[in-house]
Amino acid sequence: MSGRIFPSAQDAENAFYEALERCDLDGMMAVWAEDEDIVCVHPAGQRLAGQAQVREVWRKMFAGGPGMKVRITQQVVIS
């Protein structure tokens, strides 16, 4: 984990989708907080809590390599 601080929520979201498309596990985990209070729920998936569970599910998802393309068509920002 990098301890990376993103200047804005938009920067964090961009980093998330870039890591997702590249199947970049380190890049993906850099977007998450570095504590055990994180929670991730994938569509139709179970609740994952803590760094180890979240990292492991992303590792499994990325094992097949890049192939996913994400296109955001309607973004809403609430400030």
Secondary structure, 3 states (H helix, E strand, C coil): CCCCCCCCHHHHHHHHHHHHHHCCHHHHHCCCCCCCCCEEECCCCCEEEHHHHHHHHHHHHHCCCCCCCCCCCCCCCCC
